[in-house]
Amino acid sequence: MDDVTDGKTMLPAAAWRDRPGLDRLAAALGAAAGEARYVGGAVRDTLLGLDVADIDIATRHAPAEVIARLKAAGIKAVPTGIEHGTITAVSSGTVVEVTTLRRDVSTDGRRATVAFTDDWREDAARRDFTMNALYADPLTGELFDWFGGLDDLAAGRVRFIGDPYQRIAEDHLRILRFFRFHARFGDAIDAEGLAACTDRANDLMALSRERIAAELLRLLVAANAVPVVALMIERGILRPVLPEITDAAGLAALAAREAAEGLAPDAIRRLAALIAPDAAEGVGARLKLSNADRKRLRAAHDGPGDEGPRALAYRAGPAIATDRLLLAGESVAALTGWTPPRLPIGGGEIVARGVAKGPEVARLLRAVEDEWIARGFPDAAETIAIADQLLSSHSSR
């Protein structure tokens, strides 16, 4: 998982470490003098052999100094979260979040007031889990681990840094993050962390529903989401904010169907599998989901319909059709690689055949569309023939 050189544990080589502009950024931030280090997910995921998307660098320099150094090096600096010490650096197209080392001054479970520091261990101590508090020298790859994160990563153990209750008191969202990280990386669950999350589950009520939704939806698509959600239900973790979720059986059935069909997990579909149809509107509103996602939740349990998968996809849209079919235990093979076509004719063709403009045109066009769907979406020539046949029946009345 990691390399050892001269007794030092080293970050393995990885493609992301060769992204353009990273060397220039590291030099600008004083990496050679030990003033900047990679931290967090990029380090963790590299050690696990996973692809890295986002890169974070921690630095001893104050935010104003970071901006000055980046500008002097010709690197774009965007003060995206400067009150918390975060500058977004864009170096030769590579985007990196650069954050000054911090310590918490005060926390209330939802937000923190921070002060800047130059102490690496102090910065690590305010992070959530040991596996997220690993730092690496950008030049040598040497790893720095103050809280046993390497051992926890090797063991598949998601463990809070220090006292779990204190970490949760600082940010209540860490309850959900504990389970999400366990669903993604965990093997044997950390008993102390589980006990603290169980005891403090009511703290979730203090969080914004947007934060809860974002974390929950990410959890639902993790590799081991099914057993972890079942554990959360057993422990009453979701009860304070989502009492509608009481059984993971529907999620388990859906996950099995997704796997059988070769489909990637879908968070909204999986959320729908966890709630009863009559709860969809309330849950969607409470979590402040988008209108499109709320529509999917409401429709997910409407069944497969009686016209076939492609007709359903044409009428309801591919996403809703896929939801409805999978939650009904039906196959979506007919939709693979298929895009719903457009009806080849419009109202103009009906009017051109002698029907006066008005409601009758719309009625006849719907009849043509119904027959076109029933025949499997034929081409324009056959669709015109369908229209002529229906118009002939209409005019003979």
N, C-alpha and C positions, 0 to 999 in steps of 0.2 A: 504493500500500500504506500510506503514511503521509502526513501533511500537514506542510507547512513554513510556519512563521509567524515573521517577524522573524529568519530564519536558524536558527530552532530547529525540530527535527523533533518533530512532535506526534502523539499517539495519536488515531486517527480516532474520531468519535462512534460509539457502539455502544449497543444497548439495555440491556446489563447495567450500564452506567454510570449509568443512571437508576433502578436498583432502589431500593425504599424503604429508608430508613435508612442508605444509604451516605454521604450528605452529613454526617449527624449523626456517624457513625463517624469519618469523615475529620477532622471538626472536633475531636472528642474526642482524637484522636491527634496533633493539632498539624500537620496537613497544610499549613496556611497558613504555618507557620514552617519548612517543609521537613523535618518530622520523621517523615513517613509517605509511602510510595509504593506503588503497585501494582507487582507483580512476577510474573514467571514466565508460566504458561500463559495467564492472562487477557490479558496484554499481547501475547504471541506470537500467540495465536489471533485477537485483534482485528486485528492487522496483516495477518494472512492472510485476513481476511474470514470467519472461522469462528465458529460459535456458541460462547459461553463458558458453561461450567457452574460451575466453581469459581473463587472470587476469593481471592487472597492479597495481603496487605499486609505490607510490611516496615517496621519502625519503629526509630528510634534509642532508644526508651524501653526500659528494663529490664522484665522480665515483671511484677514487682510494681507498677511504675508504670503499665503497661498496664492491669492489673486495676483499679487505683485510678481511673484516668481513665475507664474504661468504666463502672464503678459510679457515678461522679459524674455521668455523662451519662445514667444510667438504661438502660444497654446491658448485656445479659446477658453475663457473662464465664465461660467454662468452661475450666479449666486442662488441656486435653487432652494437651499435651506440654510442660509447663512446664519440665522439666529441659533441654529443648532450646530453650526460649524461645517456645513456641507456645501461644497462647491462642485459643480459638474464640469469636468475638464474634457475638452474635445481635442485630441491630439492626432493629427493625420487621419481623422475620421473615426478613431477609436474613442468611445465614450467611457469615462471612468468617474465614479463618485469618490471625491476626495474629502475626507472628514477629519477635522482636528481632534486629537485625543480629548476625551471628555470624562467628567465625573458628574454624578447627579447631585444637585443641591437640594432639590425637593421633588417629590412625586405625589400624585394623587390617584394613581391607578389608571389614569387616562392620558396624562401628558407629564413631561418632566421638564424641570428647569435645570439647565446644565451650566457648568463652568468648565473652561478649558484647562488642560493640564499638559505636562510633558512626560507623564509617567505611564509607560505602556501597561503595566500591571493594573493600574487604577482604571484605565480604559477598558481592559479586558473584564475586570470585575463587575462592570455595570451591564454587561451583555447577558443574554438570557440563558443559553445552554453552553456547556463546555465545548461541544463540537463547533460552535459558532465563534469561539474566542481563540481561534488559532491564527497566528500571524506568520508571514513568510517574507524574508528579505527578497526584494525584487531582483537583486543582482546575483546573489549566491544561492537563493532558494532555501536558506537555513530557516527552520521552523522554530517558533516560540510558543510554548504551551505552559501556562501557569496553573491550570486547573484540571489536568488529566484528560483533556479533550481527545488526545490521540488514542489513549486506551479506550475511552468511551466510544469513539468512532469505530475502532477495531471490533469492539464487542457489540455494536449495534445498540448502544444504550444512550437514550436521550436523557441527559441529566442537567438539572438546574445548577447554575454556579452558586455555591454557598447554600443559604437557607431557602428552600423552595417557597415558603410562605412570604418571605421578604421579597423575592423576585416577583411573585404574583401581586403583592401589594403595590409594587412599583408600576406594574402594567398588567391589568387584568386580562388583556388579550393573550397573555402568555399561557393561560389555561388552554385555549384552543390551539395555540402554537405547539404546546407540548404534545397534543394528540396528533396534530398534522405532521410534525416531524417524526413522531413515532410511526405513523402510517407510511411515511416515505423511507425512513432510514432504520427504524427500530427492529430489534429482535426481542429480547426479554425486556419487558417494561420496567422502568425504575420505580420501585415501590414507594419511596419517599415522595417522588414527584407526583405519582398517582394519588397518594393519600392527600397531598396538599391541594391538588386540583379538585378532588372530590369534596373536601371540606370547604373550599372557597368558591364553589360553582356559582353561588348567588352573586358573586362579584361581577359576573358577566352582565348583570342587569344595568350596571353603571356605564356600559360602553355604548357608543353609537351603533345603531343597527347596521350602518354601512360597513363599519369595521368588522362586525360579526359576520356579515354576509361574505365579505371578501375572504376572510380566513376560512369560513366553512366551505365555500365553494372550492377553494384550493385543496382542502382536506379531502373532499369527496372524490377527487380524481387521483388521489395518491394510490400507490401500488397495493397497500394493505388497508384501504379505506373500509372494507366491509367488516372485518373483525374489530377494527378500532372504533367504528361507529357503534357496533354492538356493545363494546365495552363502555363507551360513553353513555349509552342508554341505560345500561345496567347500573352505572355509577350516578346517574341523575345529572350528568354534566349539562345537558341541553335543556333540562326541564325549566329552569328559570326564564329562558328566552325563547325556546321553541318547544313548548309542552306538547305540540301536535306530533312530535317525533317520538314514537313509543316502541317501534319494532323495526329491526333491520332486515327482516325476511324479504321484503319487497326489493330492497337494495341488493341483497345477495342474489336474488333471482335475475334482476336486471344485469348485474355485473357478469353473471354466467352467460346470459344471452349476448351481451356486448362482445365477450371473449369468443363465443362460438361464431359470431358473425364477422369477427375480425375488425371490430369497430373500437376506436379509442374511447375511453371513458368520457362522458359528458356531464358536467356538474349540474346543470339545470335539470336534465333528465333524471339524474340520480337523486336530486332533491325531491323531484316529483314522486319518485318511487318510495320515498320515506314518509309522505304525507297523504292523507285521505283526500279524495277529490273535492269535498266540501271545505277543505282547509286551504286550498290553493290560493284563493284570492286574499285571504287574511295574511298568510305567510309571505306572499309576494309583496304586499303592501308594507308589512312590518319590516321586511328586509330592504325595502326601497329598491327593489329590482327594476330593471328597465321595463318599459311597456311590452317590448317583444318577449322578454323572459317571463313576465307575468302571464302573457297570452299562452306561452308554452306550458306553464304550470297548470293553467286552467284546462287546457285541452288534452293533457297527457294521458288521462284515464278515459278518454272518450271512445276507446275501442278501435278495431281495425277497419270499421266500415264494411260495406257489402259490395263494393265495386272493384276491389283489388288494390294492391299497394300503389300502382302508378296513378290510378284515378285519385286515390287519397292524397298522394303527393302533389298532384296537379291542383286539387281543390284547396288543400290546407297548407301547402308548402312542404318542401322536403324535410325541414327540421321537425315540424309538428308531426308529419307522417311517420318519420322514423321513431319519434317518441311514442306515438300511439301504438305502432306495430310492436315495438320491443316490449313495452309495458303490458301488452296483451299476449306476449309470448309468441308472436308471429315473426316470420323471417322478413328481412329487408333486402334479400338478395336481388329482388327485381329492381331495386332502386340503385344498385351499384353501377356507377358510371353513367347513369341516366339523368338527363336534365329535362324537367317538364317543358314541353314545347308550347308555342303560342297557337291559339286557334287561327288557322290560315285565312279565315275570312272575317269581315266585320259587318256592321250594320249597313254600310254602303252597298254591299252586294245584295242584301235583302231588299233595300229600297229600289235598286236598279232592276229588280225583277217585278216591280209593280206594286209593292206594298207601301202604303202611305206612311210617312214619318209619324212616329208616335209609339205608344206602349206595345202595339202589336209587333213592331220590329224587334224590340227587346225580347218579347216572348218567343218569337220564332228563332231568334239567334240563340237563346238559351236551349231551345229544343235541338237545334243543330249541334250545339256544343255537347249536349248530353249524348246524342247519338255518336258524335265524333269520339268522345271518351269511351263509350261502350264498344266501339269498333277498334280500339287500341291506338288512337291518335293517327289516323291515316294522313296522307299528303294532301296538298291543296286541291288537286283534281278530284279526288274521292270526296273531299269535304264539300266541294261545290255540287257534286252529284247528290250528296246527302241533302244539301239545301234545296236543290231543285225538286227532289222527291218530296220533301216536307212541304214546299210551297205548292206543289201540285195537289197534295192532299188538302192543303189549306184553301186553295181556290176552288176546289170541287165541292166544298160544303154548301 
